[in-house]
Amino acid sequence: MNELDALLTPEGRALLDEVRDTDPAQELAVATRLRREHPAELVSAALGQARLRQRAAAKFAAGDAARMFFTPNGVEQSTRASVATYRARRFEELGVTSVADLCCGIGGDAIALARAGIRVLAVDRDPLTARVARANAEALGLADLIEVREADVTEIDTSGYDAVFVDPARRGGRGRIFDPEAYSPPLSWAVQAAATAPHAALKIAPGVPHEAIPAEAEAEWISDGGDVKEAVLWFGTEPGAVRATLLPGPHTLLGTGLPNPPVRPLGRYLYEPDGAVIRAHLVADAAAELDGGLVDETIAYVTSDALRPTPYATAYEITDQLPFNVKKLKALLREREVGVLTVKKRGSAVEPEELRRKVKPQGRNAATVFLTRVAGAPTMLVGRPAG
């Protein structure tokens, strides 16, 4: 708390501006120079905050990150701004004008909600985290829309709000927590909290078992730039609906309850579905758009003879299909003069780096190798991005 308060003083803010672009390799020299004119503790706090802001630029707009305040956990666990903005837009489209943001962290979601014109009560029980969230609301000119409260979220009355958003802690002393009932607070409590408002969204781990999803919830998996970021349970929308949303875009694939697509012989093209599509169990819906089938009943690769544009999968043109044999692959790559090799795997125990070391690619061309199974047999597929 003392470090943050010091950084919020005029001297602290001036020092933050001065060290904003400090190269980590030059930190010692910069610290030595600044300690001649400023308290050592303040210099250390400013340089530490500058490092956090530099890391946070990957999640937040650079202009925002340069003005915000962070903790190490806050940078690690905060919602990416693009995802928070998308979710705030969904709330806005639902007609929501006020949200109780429970477990608000450093305020990433509260900021996005406020920028959508939504009034926010942001609650966190950790004193420093709540103080940082308040400082961020003030730094971005959103304090009029964001009320930050240091409290236990289980003691908050949310009945006066249009919606509830809960982002429970999913990390413990031993790392990620996979059991939803081991979240803090547990998923069952969050579901009860959701029932207190007309609308609600509960952020959960993307690997949540589908059987753990309440029947009254809509489940949405979100990826950004091809990386799966989170799953969200929505209440007050479409009970039982399942969707995969890809950012930027957004592009949303809504499940229609299709059965698994059939296995078919390998076609000219291989499609790798986006991770959100796979997590949402919507490979069948993506395959239907492509008029494709699976290469194996247990593998989420879709094959087709047609090249069709789709945001939900990346297409590759397959040039070669080989039974798993490293020597044959090495010979083929040498013949094709492949020096830039991308290795992808699904359903194979072989690690990409291990294969790359063994084949020692050299040459002026590029190729992609898929280590997978085709109709149950370990197979290597060689190709290149299509289109």
C-alpha positions as YAML, in Angstrom:
chain: A
units: angstrom
residues:
- id: 1
  name: MET
  ca: [0.00, 0.00, 0.00]
- id: 2
  name: ASN
  ca: [2.83, 2.42, 0.85]
- id: 3
  name: GLU
  ca: [4.50, 1.85, -2.53]
- id: 4
  name: LEU
  ca: [1.29, 2.60, -4.41]
- id: 5
  name: ASP
  ca: [0.55, 5.67, -2.33]
- id: 6
  name: ALA
  ca: [4.10, 6.91, -2.98]
- id: 7
  name: LEU
  ca: [3.70, 6.42, -6.72]
- id: 8
  name: LEU
  ca: [0.46, 8.42, -6.65]
- id: 9
  name: THR
  ca: [2.24, 11.51, -5.27]
- id: 10
  name: PRO
  ca: [3.44, 14.21, -7.69]
- id: 11
  name: GLU
  ca: [7.04, 13.02, -7.18]
- id: 12
  name: GLY
  ca: [6.04, 9.42, -7.80]
- id: 13
  name: ARG
  ca: [4.07, 10.25, -10.95]
- id: 14
  name: ALA
  ca: [6.96, 12.33, -12.32]
- id: 15
  name: LEU
  ca: [9.34, 9.47, -11.64]
- id: 16
  name: LEU
  ca: [7.02, 7.01, -13.39]
- id: 17
  name: ASP
  ca: [7.03, 9.23, -16.47]
- id: 18
  name: GLU
  ca: [10.82, 9.38, -16.38]
- id: 19
  name: VAL
  ca: [11.39, 5.62, -16.18]
- id: 20
  name: ARG
  ca: [8.50, 4.60, -18.45]
- id: 21
  name: ASP
  ca: [10.65, 3.40, -21.37]
- id: 22
  name: THR
  ca: [13.57, 2.06, -19.34]
- id: 23
  name: ASP
  ca: [15.28, -0.92, -20.97]
- id: 24
  name: PRO
  ca: [15.47, -3.75, -18.39]
- id: 25
  name: ALA
  ca: [19.17, -4.13, -19.24]
- id: 26
  name: GLN
  ca: [19.74, -0.51, -18.15]
- id: 27
  name: GLU
  ca: [17.75, -0.68, -14.92]
- id: 28
  name: LEU
  ca: [20.76, -0.81, -12.60]
- id: 29
  name: ALA
  ca: [22.39, 2.24, -14.15]
- id: 30
  name: VAL
  ca: [19.09, 4.16, -14.16]
- id: 31
  name: ALA
  ca: [18.40, 3.21, -10.53]
- id: 32
  name: THR
  ca: [21.87, 4.32, -9.44]
- id: 33
  name: ARG
  ca: [21.42, 7.70, -11.10]
- id: 34
  name: LEU
  ca: [17.90, 8.32, -9.80]
- id: 35
  name: ARG
  ca: [18.74, 7.35, -6.21]
- id: 36
  name: ARG
  ca: [20.93, 10.43, -6.01]
- id: 37
  name: GLU
  ca: [17.80, 12.60, -6.17]
- id: 38
  name: HIS
  ca: [14.95, 10.35, -4.95]
- id: 39
  name: PRO
  ca: [14.37, 7.88, -2.09]
- id: 40
  name: ALA
  ca: [15.68, 4.41, -2.97]
- id: 41
  name: GLU
  ca: [12.33, 2.79, -2.16]
- id: 42
  name: LEU
  ca: [10.47, 5.13, -4.50]
- id: 43
  name: VAL
  ca: [12.96, 4.49, -7.32]
- id: 44
  name: SER
  ca: [12.58, 0.71, -6.88]
- id: 45
  name: ALA
  ca: [8.79, 1.02, -6.86]
- id: 46
  name: ALA
  ca: [8.79, 3.15, -10.01]
- id: 47
  name: LEU
  ca: [11.08, 0.80, -11.91]
- id: 48
  name: GLY
  ca: [9.04, -2.20, -10.77]
- id: 49
  name: GLN
  ca: [5.85, -0.52, -11.94]
- id: 50
  name: ALA
  ca: [7.48, 0.34, -15.28]
- id: 51
  name: ARG
  ca: [8.32, -3.34, -15.80]
- id: 52
  name: LEU
  ca: [4.71, -4.32, -15.03]
- id: 53
  name: ARG
  ca: [3.37, -1.69, -17.41]
- id: 54
  name: GLN
  ca: [5.62, -2.97, -20.18]
- id: 55
  name: ARG
  ca: [4.31, -6.50, -19.61]
- id: 56
  name: ALA
  ca: [0.72, -5.26, -19.45]
- id: 57
  name: ALA
  ca: [0.98, -3.67, -22.90]
- id: 58
  name: ALA
  ca: [0.40, -7.15, -24.35]
- id: 59
  name: LYS
  ca: [-3.07, -7.20, -22.76]
- id: 60
  name: PHE
  ca: [-4.06, -3.55, -22.68]
- id: 61
  name: ALA
  ca: [-3.73, -0.77, -25.22]
- id: 62
  name: ALA
  ca: [-0.25, 0.73, -24.86]
- id: 63
  name: GLY
  ca: [-1.71, 4.12, -23.98]
- id: 64
  name: ASP
  ca: [-3.80, 2.60, -21.18]
- id: 65
  name: ALA
  ca: [-1.01, 0.40, -19.83]
- id: 66
  name: ALA
  ca: [1.28, 3.42, -19.59]
- id: 67
  name: ARG
  ca: [-1.19, 5.16, -17.25]
- id: 68
  name: MET
  ca: [-2.51, 2.22, -15.25]
- id: 69
  name: PHE
  ca: [-1.15, 0.59, -12.10]
- id: 70
  name: PHE
  ca: [-0.47, -3.11, -11.74]
- id: 71
  name: THR
  ca: [0.52, -5.85, -9.37]
- id: 72
  name: PRO
  ca: [2.36, -8.97, -10.59]
- id: 73
  name: ASN
  ca: [-0.76, -11.09, -10.08]
- id: 74
  name: GLY
  ca: [-2.89, -8.38, -11.64]
- id: 75
  name: VAL
  ca: [-0.92, -8.47, -14.88]
- id: 76
  name: GLU
  ca: [-1.01, -12.25, -14.97]
- id: 77
  name: GLN
  ca: [-4.70, -12.72, -14.17]
- id: 78
  name: SER
  ca: [-6.39, -9.67, -15.69]
- id: 79
  name: THR
  ca: [-8.69, -10.05, -18.67]
- id: 80
  name: ARG
  ca: [-7.23, -9.09, -22.04]
- id: 81
  name: ALA
  ca: [-8.77, -5.75, -23.06]
- id: 82
  name: SER
  ca: [-10.14, -7.11, -26.35]
- id: 83
  name: VAL
  ca: [-12.02, -9.86, -24.48]
- id: 84
  name: ALA
  ca: [-13.29, -7.48, -21.81]
- id: 85
  name: THR
  ca: [-14.49, -5.06, -24.49]
- id: 86
  name: TYR
  ca: [-16.35, -7.83, -26.31]
- id: 87
  name: ARG
  ca: [-18.06, -8.94, -23.09]
- id: 88
  name: ALA
  ca: [-18.99, -5.36, -22.21]
- id: 89
  name: ARG
  ca: [-20.58, -5.02, -25.65]
- id: 90
  name: ARG
  ca: [-22.68, -8.13, -25.01]
- id: 91
  name: PHE
  ca: [-23.89, -6.66, -21.73]
- id: 92
  name: GLU
  ca: [-24.70, -3.40, -23.51]
- id: 93
  name: GLU
  ca: [-26.67, -5.24, -26.20]
- id: 94
  name: LEU
  ca: [-28.68, -6.92, -23.43]
- id: 95
  name: GLY
  ca: [-29.77, -3.48, -22.23]
- id: 96
  name: VAL
  ca: [-27.65, -3.64, -19.06]
- id: 97
  name: THR
  ca: [-26.90, -0.27, -17.49]
- id: 98
  name: SER
  ca: [-25.34, -1.38, -14.20]
- id: 99
  name: VAL
  ca: [-23.10, -4.32, -13.25]
- id: 100
  name: ALA
  ca: [-21.81, -5.68, -9.95]
- id: 101
  name: ASP
  ca: [-18.28, -6.82, -10.87]
- id: 102
  name: LEU
  ca: [-17.35, -9.33, -8.18]
- id: 103
  name: CYS
  ca: [-13.68, -10.31, -7.80]
- id: 104
  name: CYS
  ca: [-12.78, -7.31, -9.94]
- id: 105
  name: GLY
  ca: [-9.00, -7.64, -9.66]
- id: 106
  name: ILE
  ca: [-7.16, -4.57, -10.94]
- id: 107
  name: GLY
  ca: [-10.28, -3.47, -12.81]
- id: 108
  name: GLY
  ca: [-9.80, -4.59, -16.42]
- id: 109
  name: ASP
  ca: [-13.42, -5.67, -16.90]
- id: 110
  name: ALA
  ca: [-14.76, -2.72, -14.92]
- id: 111
  name: ILE
  ca: [-12.89, -0.37, -17.25]
- id: 112
  name: ALA
  ca: [-14.38, -1.99, -20.36]
- id: 113
  name: LEU
  ca: [-17.86, -1.90, -18.86]
- id: 114
  name: ALA
  ca: [-17.54, 1.75, -17.89]
- id: 115
  name: ARG
  ca: [-16.34, 2.66, -21.37]
- id: 116
  name: ALA
  ca: [-19.53, 1.08, -22.68]
- id: 117
  name: GLY
  ca: [-21.44, 3.54, -20.51]
- id: 118
  name: ILE
  ca: [-22.32, 0.98, -17.82]
- id: 119
  name: ARG
  ca: [-22.21, 1.89, -14.13]
- id: 120
  name: VAL
  ca: [-20.01, -0.55, -12.19]
- id: 121
  name: LEU
  ca: [-19.64, -1.64, -8.60]
- id: 122
  name: ALA
  ca: [-16.19, -3.27, -8.54]
- id: 123
  name: VAL
  ca: [-15.52, -5.48, -5.52]
- id: 124
  name: ASP
  ca: [-12.36, -7.24, -4.34]
- id: 125
  name: ARG
  ca: [-11.45, -8.42, -0.86]
- id: 126
  name: ASP
  ca: [-7.70, -7.80, -1.23]
- id: 127
  name: PRO
  ca: [-6.88, -4.28, 0.04]
- id: 128
  name: LEU
  ca: [-4.02, -3.62, -2.41]
- id: 129
  name: THR
  ca: [-5.94, -4.99, -5.40]
- id: 130
  name: ALA
  ca: [-8.96, -2.83, -4.59]
- id: 131
  name: ARG
  ca: [-6.71, 0.20, -4.19]
- id: 132
  name: VAL
  ca: [-5.09, -0.48, -7.58]
- id: 133
  name: ALA
  ca: [-8.52, -0.86, -9.22]
- id: 134
  name: ARG
  ca: [-9.55, 2.51, -7.78]
- id: 135
  name: ALA
  ca: [-6.31, 4.12, -8.99]
- id: 136
  name: ASN
  ca: [-6.91, 2.72, -12.49]
- id: 137
  name: ALA
  ca: [-10.46, 4.05, -12.63]
- id: 138
  name: GLU
  ca: [-9.12, 7.48, -11.70]
- id: 139
  name: ALA
  ca: [-6.15, 7.29, -14.08]
- id: 140
  name: LEU
  ca: [-8.43, 6.55, -17.05]
- id: 141
  name: GLY
  ca: [-11.04, 9.15, -16.14]
- id: 142
  name: LEU
  ca: [-13.71, 6.58, -15.24]
- id: 143
  name: ALA
  ca: [-14.10, 7.18, -11.52]
- id: 144
  name: ASP
  ca: [-17.59, 8.62, -12.00]
- id: 145
  name: LEU
  ca: [-18.80, 5.27, -13.37]
- id: 146
  name: ILE
  ca: [-16.76, 2.86, -11.25]
- id: 147
  name: GLU
  ca: [-17.26, 2.51, -7.52]
- id: 148
  name: VAL
  ca: [-14.55, 0.29, -6.01]
- id: 149
  name: ARG
  ca: [-15.29, -1.47, -2.76]
- id: 150
  name: GLU
  ca: [-12.91, -3.54, -0.64]
- id: 151
  name: ALA
  ca: [-15.13, -6.36, 0.65]
- id: 152
  name: ASP
  ca: [-15.87, -10.06, 0.63]
- id: 153
  name: VAL
  ca: [-17.96, -10.60, -2.51]
- id: 154
  name: THR
  ca: [-20.16, -13.11, -0.70]
- id: 155
  name: GLU
  ca: [-21.41, -10.26, 1.52]
- id: 156
  name: ILE
  ca: [-22.39, -7.89, -1.31]
- id: 157
  name: ASP
  ca: [-26.04, -7.13, -2.03]
- id: 158
  name: THR
  ca: [-26.34, -7.13, -5.83]
- id: 159
  name: SER
  ca: [-30.11, -6.77, -6.02]
- id: 160
  name: GLY
  ca: [-29.90, -3.17, -7.26]
- id: 161
  name: TYR
  ca: [-27.90, -4.05, -10.38]
- id: 162
  name: ASP
  ca: [-29.02, -5.14, -13.85]
- id: 163
  name: ALA
  ca: [-26.28, -7.75, -14.05]
- id: 164
  name: VAL
  ca: [-23.66, -9.62, -12.07]
- id: 165
  name: PHE
  ca: [-20.21, -10.50, -13.38]
- id: 166
  name: VAL
  ca: [-18.07, -12.93, -11.37]
- id: 167
  name: ASP
  ca: [-14.43, -13.71, -12.12]
- id: 168
  name: PRO
  ca: [-13.42, -16.14, -9.36]
- id: 169
  name: ALA
  ca: [-9.78, -16.87, -8.57]
- id: 170
  name: ARG
  ca: [-8.68, -19.98, -10.46]
- id: 171
  name: ARG
  ca: [-5.14, -20.19, -9.16]
- id: 172
  name: GLY
  ca: [-3.92, -21.49, -5.86]
- id: 173
  name: GLY
  ca: [-0.59, -22.12, -4.18]
- id: 174
  name: ARG
  ca: [0.02, -25.05, -6.53]
- id: 175
  name: GLY
  ca: [-0.98, -23.34, -9.75]
- id: 176
  name: ARG
  ca: [-4.16, -23.55, -11.84]
- id: 177
  name: ILE
  ca: [-7.33, -24.90, -10.26]
- id: 178
  name: PHE
  ca: [-9.36, -27.19, -12.51]
- id: 179
  name: ASP
  ca: [-12.22, -28.13, -10.15]
- id: 180
  name: PRO
  ca: [-14.88, -25.38, -10.43]
- id: 181
  name: GLU
  ca: [-15.88, -25.98, -6.82]
- id: 182
  name: ALA
  ca: [-12.31, -25.18, -5.76]
- id: 183
  name: TYR
  ca: [-12.53, -21.69, -7.30]
- id: 184
  name: SER
  ca: [-12.60, -18.78, -4.87]
- id: 185
  name: PRO
  ca: [-15.54, -18.31, -4.57]
- id: 186
  name: PRO
  ca: [-16.83, -21.70, -5.80]
- id: 187
  name: LEU
  ca: [-18.80, -21.98, -9.04]
- id: 188
  name: SER
  ca: [-21.91, -23.07, -7.12]
- id: 189
  name: TRP
  ca: [-21.86, -19.80, -5.15]
- id: 190
  name: ALA
  ca: [-21.34, -17.80, -8.35]
- id: 191
  name: VAL
  ca: [-24.36, -19.52, -9.94]
- id: 192
  name: GLN
  ca: [-26.47, -18.53, -6.94]
- id: 193
  name: ALA
  ca: [-25.21, -14.95, -7.24]
- id: 194
  name: ALA
  ca: [-26.17, -14.97, -10.92]
- id: 195
  name: ALA
  ca: [-29.76, -15.72, -9.95]
- id: 196
  name: THR
  ca: [-30.03, -12.40, -8.10]
- id: 197
  name: ALA
  ca: [-29.96, -10.31, -11.30]
- id: 198
  name: PRO
  ca: [-31.76, -10.34, -14.67]
- id: 199
  name: HIS
  ca: [-28.46, -11.08, -16.40]
- id: 200
  name: ALA
  ca: [-25.12, -12.53, -15.33]
- id: 201
  name: ALA
  ca: [-21.80, -13.72, -16.70]
- id: 202
  name: LEU
  ca: [-19.44, -16.06, -14.86]
- id: 203
  name: LYS
  ca: [-15.88, -16.36, -16.11]
- id: 204
  name: ILE
  ca: [-14.51, -19.91, -15.85]
- id: 205
  name: ALA
  ca: [-11.54, -21.91, -17.10]
- id: 206
  name: PRO
  ca: [-11.85, -22.98, -20.76]
- id: 207
  name: GLY
  ca: [-11.14, -26.58, -19.78]
- id: 208
  name: VAL
  ca: [-14.27, -26.83, -17.62]
- id: 209
  name: PRO
  ca: [-16.06, -30.16, -18.08]
- id: 210
  name: HIS
  ca: [-19.23, -29.66, -20.09]
- id: 211
  name: GLU
  ca: [-21.16, -31.71, -17.56]
- id: 212
  name: ALA
  ca: [-20.37, -29.06, -14.93]
- id: 213
  name: ILE
  ca: [-22.25, -26.38, -16.87]
- id: 214
  name: PRO
  ca: [-25.68, -25.61, -15.38]
- id: 215
  name: ALA
  ca: [-28.63, -26.33, -17.67]
- id: 216
  name: GLU
  ca: [-29.91, -22.77, -17.31]
- id: 217
  name: ALA
  ca: [-26.66, -21.27, -18.60]
- id: 218
  name: GLU
  ca: [-25.40, -20.39, -22.05]
- id: 219
  name: ALA
  ca: [-21.76, -21.44, -22.46]
- id: 220
  name: GLU
  ca: [-19.37, -19.40, -24.58]
- id: 221
  name: TRP
  ca: [-15.72, -20.10, -25.31]
- id: 222
  name: ILE
  ca: [-13.63, -17.12, -26.42]
- id: 223
  name: SER
  ca: [-10.33, -17.06, -28.27]
- id: 224
  name: ASP
  ca: [-8.25, -14.06, -29.27]
- id: 225
  name: GLY
  ca: [-5.80, -14.30, -32.13]
- id: 226
  name: GLY
  ca: [-6.17, -18.08, -32.10]
- id: 227
  name: ASP
  ca: [-5.44, -18.49, -28.37]
- id: 228
  name: VAL
  ca: [-8.29, -19.69, -26.14]
- id: 229
  name: LYS
  ca: [-8.63, -17.18, -23.33]
- id: 230
  name: GLU
  ca: [-11.67, -18.18, -21.28]
- id: 231
  name: ALA
  ca: [-15.11, -19.65, -21.06]
- id: 232
  name: VAL
  ca: [-18.11, -17.67, -19.86]
- id: 233
  name: LEU
  ca: [-21.42, -18.86, -18.50]
- id: 234
  name: TRP
  ca: [-24.20, -16.42, -19.39]
- id: 235
  name: PHE
  ca: [-27.52, -16.29, -17.54]
- id: 236
  name: GLY
  ca: [-30.64, -14.53, -18.77]
- id: 237
  name: THR
  ca: [-29.73, -15.15, -22.44]
- id: 238
  name: GLU
  ca: [-30.23, -18.54, -24.18]
- id: 239
  name: PRO
  ca: [-30.30, -21.45, -21.71]
- id: 240
  name: GLY
  ca: [-28.43, -24.48, -23.04]
- id: 241
  name: ALA
  ca: [-26.87, -22.61, -25.98]
- id: 242
  name: VAL
  ca: [-23.22, -23.29, -26.78]
- id: 243
  name: ARG
  ca: [-21.10, -20.91, -28.82]
- id: 244
  name: ALA
  ca: [-17.50, -20.28, -29.81]
- id: 245
  name: THR
  ca: [-16.46, -16.66, -30.33]
- id: 246
  name: LEU
  ca: [-13.28, -15.71, -32.12]
- id: 247
  name: LEU
  ca: [-11.61, -12.33, -31.72]
- id: 248
  name: PRO
  ca: [-10.87, -10.09, -33.47]
- id: 249
  name: GLY
  ca: [-14.13, -9.98, -35.30]
- id: 250
  name: PRO
  ca: [-16.07, -11.08, -33.46]
- id: 251
  name: HIS
  ca: [-17.02, -14.27, -35.27]
- id: 252
  name: THR
  ca: [-19.47, -16.47, -33.37]
- id: 253
  name: LEU
  ca: [-20.31, -20.07, -34.17]
- id: 254
  name: LEU
  ca: [-23.54, -21.15, -32.47]
- id: 255
  name: GLY
  ca: [-23.96, -24.86, -31.86]
- id: 256
  name: THR
  ca: [-26.88, -26.62, -33.51]
- id: 257
  name: GLY
  ca: [-26.56, -30.01, -31.81]
- id: 258
  name: LEU
  ca: [-25.05, -31.80, -34.80]
- id: 259
  name: PRO
  ca: [-23.65, -35.31, -34.26]
- id: 260
  name: ASN
  ca: [-19.94, -35.91, -34.77]
- id: 261
  name: PRO
  ca: [-19.04, -35.72, -38.46]
- id: 262
  name: PRO
  ca: [-18.13, -38.98, -40.19]
- id: 263
  name: VAL
  ca: [-14.56, -40.10, -40.77]
- id: 264
  name: ARG
  ca: [-13.64, -39.80, -44.43]
- id: 265
  name: PRO
  ca: [-10.52, -40.34, -46.55]
- id: 266
  name: LEU
  ca: [-8.00, -37.55, -46.47]
- id: 267
  name: GLY
  ca: [-8.88, -34.86, -48.98]
- id: 268
  name: ARG
  ca: [-6.76, -32.17, -50.55]
- id: 269
  name: TYR
  ca: [-7.24, -29.81, -47.61]
- id: 270
  name: LEU
  ca: [-6.84, -30.19, -43.85]
- id: 271
  name: TYR
  ca: [-8.62, -27.75, -41.56]
- id: 272
  name: GLU
  ca: [-7.40, -27.06, -38.04]
- id: 273
  name: PRO
  ca: [-10.36, -25.72, -36.01]
- id: 274
  name: ASP
  ca: [-9.80, -22.79, -33.68]
- id: 275
  name: GLY
  ca: [-9.24, -23.81, -30.07]
- id: 276
  name: ALA
  ca: [-12.51, -22.16, -28.97]
- id: 277
  name: VAL
  ca: [-14.40, -24.30, -31.49]
- id: 278
  name: ILE
  ca: [-12.74, -27.44, -30.13]
- id: 279
  name: ARG
  ca: [-13.33, -26.51, -26.48]
- id: 280
  name: ALA
  ca: [-16.98, -25.76, -27.22]
- id: 281
  name: HIS
  ca: [-17.36, -29.18, -28.90]
- id: 282
  name: LEU
  ca: [-18.46, -27.49, -32.11]
- id: 283
  name: VAL
  ca: [-16.12, -29.22, -34.56]
- id: 284
  name: ALA
  ca: [-19.19, -30.81, -36.18]
- id: 285
  name: ASP
  ca: [-20.69, -27.39, -36.87]
- id: 286
  name: ALA
  ca: [-17.43, -26.14, -38.35]
- id: 287
  name: ALA
  ca: [-17.15, -29.30, -40.48]
- id: 288
  name: ALA
  ca: [-20.70, -28.83, -41.78]
- id: 289
  name: GLU
  ca: [-19.75, -25.36, -43.08]
- id: 290
  name: LEU
  ca: [-16.80, -26.94, -44.89]
- id: 291
  name: ASP
  ca: [-18.64, -29.99, -46.21]
- id: 292
  name: GLY
  ca: [-15.89, -31.98, -44.53]
- id: 293
  name: GLY
  ca: [-15.32, -34.99, -42.32]
- id: 294
  name: LEU
  ca: [-12.83, -36.09, -39.69]
- id: 295
  name: VAL
  ca: [-9.50, -37.74, -40.47]
- id: 296
  name: ASP
  ca: [-10.01, -39.90, -37.36]
- id: 297
  name: GLU
  ca: [-12.95, -40.27, -35.01]
- id: 298
  name: THR
  ca: [-10.87, -39.09, -32.04]
- id: 299
  name: ILE
  ca: [-8.96, -36.23, -33.72]
- id: 300
  name: ALA
  ca: [-10.26, -32.68, -34.25]
- id: 301
  name: TYR
  ca: [-8.85, -32.26, -37.75]
- id: 302
  name: VAL
  ca: [-11.35, -31.76, -40.58]
- id: 303
  name: THR
  ca: [-10.60, -32.77, -44.14]
- id: 304
  name: SER
  ca: [-12.26, -31.74, -47.39]
- id: 305
  name: ASP
  ca: [-11.58, -31.61, -51.10]
- id: 306
  name: ALA
  ca: [-12.85, -28.02, -51.23]
- id: 307
  name: LEU
  ca: [-11.11, -24.86, -50.06]
- id: 308
  name: ARG
  ca: [-13.66, -22.68, -48.37]
- id: 309
  name: PRO
  ca: [-13.02, -19.49, -46.43]
- id: 310
  name: THR
  ca: [-13.95, -19.76, -42.76]
- id: 311
  name: PRO
  ca: [-12.94, -17.85, -39.63]
- id: 312
  name: TYR
  ca: [-13.40, -21.00, -37.54]
- id: 313
  name: ALA
  ca: [-10.50, -23.07, -38.89]
- id: 314
  name: THR
  ca: [-7.13, -22.64, -40.59]
- id: 315
  name: ALA
  ca: [-6.78, -24.42, -43.93]
- id: 316
  name: TYR
  ca: [-3.72, -26.30, -45.15]
- id: 317
  name: GLU
  ca: [-3.14, -27.89, -48.54]
- id: 318
  name: ILE
  ca: [-1.78, -31.40, -48.00]
- id: 319
  name: THR
  ca: [0.89, -32.55, -50.43]
- id: 320
  name: ASP
  ca: [2.01, -35.81, -48.81]
- id: 321
  name: GLN
  ca: [0.64, -38.48, -46.49]
- id: 322
  name: LEU
  ca: [3.20, -40.80, -44.86]
- id: 323
  name: PRO
  ca: [2.99, -43.51, -42.23]
- id: 324
  name: PHE
  ca: [4.93, -42.39, -39.18]
- id: 325
  name: ASN
  ca: [8.58, -42.81, -40.19]
- id: 326
  name: VAL
  ca: [11.18, -40.20, -39.30]
- id: 327
  name: LYS
  ca: [13.71, -41.37, -41.90]
- id: 328
  name: LYS
  ca: [11.18, -41.12, -44.72]
- id: 329
  name: LEU
  ca: [10.13, -37.68, -43.55]
- id: 330
  name: LYS
  ca: [13.74, -36.51, -43.34]
- id: 331
  name: ALA
  ca: [14.37, -37.72, -46.90]
- id: 332
  name: LEU
  ca: [11.23, -36.02, -48.20]
- id: 333
  name: LEU
  ca: [12.10, -32.70, -46.54]
- id: 334
  name: ARG
  ca: [15.64, -32.87, -47.89]
- id: 335
  name: GLU
  ca: [14.29, -33.53, -51.39]
- id: 336
  name: ARG
  ca: [11.91, -30.55, -51.08]
- id: 337
  name: GLU
  ca: [14.68, -28.32, -49.63]
- id: 338
  name: VAL
  ca: [12.60, -27.51, -46.56]
- id: 339
  name: GLY
  ca: [14.47, -25.38, -44.06]
- id: 340
  name: VAL
  ca: [11.57, -23.70, -42.28]
- id: 341
  name: LEU
  ca: [9.53, -26.45, -40.66]
- id: 342
  name: THR
  ca: [6.37, -25.96, -38.60]
- id: 343
  name: VAL
  ca: [5.37, -29.05, -36.64]
- id: 344
  name: LYS
  ca: [1.84, -29.49, -35.29]
- id: 345
  name: LYS
  ca: [0.51, -32.48, -33.40]
- id: 346
  name: ARG
  ca: [-2.78, -33.92, -32.32]
- id: 347
  name: GLY
  ca: [-3.05, -37.49, -31.11]
- id: 348
  name: SER
  ca: [0.72, -38.07, -31.17]
- id: 349
  name: ALA
  ca: [3.16, -38.53, -28.30]
- id: 350
  name: VAL
  ca: [6.08, -37.12, -30.30]
- id: 351
  name: GLU
  ca: [7.13, -33.61, -29.32]
- id: 352
  name: PRO
  ca: [7.55, -31.11, -32.19]
- id: 353
  name: GLU
  ca: [11.01, -30.00, -31.06]
- id: 354
  name: GLU
  ca: [12.15, -33.62, -30.85]
- id: 355
  name: LEU
  ca: [11.07, -34.25, -34.44]
- id: 356
  name: ARG
  ca: [12.66, -31.03, -35.65]
- id: 357
  name: ARG
  ca: [16.01, -32.06, -34.12]
- id: 358
  name: LYS
  ca: [15.85, -35.44, -35.79]
- id: 359
  name: VAL
  ca: [15.03, -34.28, -39.32]
- id: 360
  name: LYS
  ca: [17.39, -31.26, -39.22]
- id: 361
  name: PRO
  ca: [15.56, -29.17, -41.84]
- id: 362
  name: GLN
  ca: [17.76, -27.28, -44.29]
- id: 363
  name: GLY
  ca: [16.85, -25.35, -47.39]
- id: 364
  name: ARG
  ca: [15.03, -22.37, -48.80]
- id: 365
  name: ASN
  ca: [11.45, -23.69, -48.63]
- id: 366
  name: ALA
  ca: [8.87, -23.96, -45.86]
- id: 367
  name: ALA
  ca: [6.44, -26.73, -44.92]
- id: 368
  name: THR
  ca: [4.08, -27.78, -42.15]
- id: 369
  name: VAL
  ca: [4.06, -31.32, -40.76]
- id: 370
  name: PHE
  ca: [1.08, -32.70, -38.85]
- id: 371
  name: LEU
  ca: [1.75, -35.59, -36.47]
- id: 372
  name: THR
  ca: [-1.61, -37.25, -36.02]
- id: 373
  name: ARG
  ca: [-3.71, -40.32, -36.70]
- id: 374
  name: VAL
  ca: [-5.61, -41.01, -39.89]
- id: 375
  name: ALA
  ca: [-8.25, -43.73, -39.58]
- id: 376
  name: GLY
  ca: [-6.49, -44.96, -36.44]
- id: 377
  name: ALA
  ca: [-2.97, -45.17, -37.91]
- id: 378
  name: PRO
  ca: [-0.07, -42.93, -36.79]
- id: 379
  name: THR
  ca: [0.47, -40.63, -39.75]
- id: 380
  name: MET
  ca: [2.55, -37.68, -40.90]
- id: 381
  name: LEU
  ca: [0.86, -35.15, -43.19]
- id: 382
  name: VAL
  ca: [2.99, -32.64, -45.05]
- id: 383
  name: GLY
  ca: [1.53, -29.46, -46.45]
- id: 384
  name: ARG
  ca: [1.41, -25.68, -46.44]
- id: 385
  name: PRO
  ca: [-1.07, -22.98, -45.49]
- id: 386
  name: ALA
  ca: [-3.77, -22.75, -48.16]
- id: 387
  name: GLY
  ca: [-5.01, -19.66, -49.88]
...
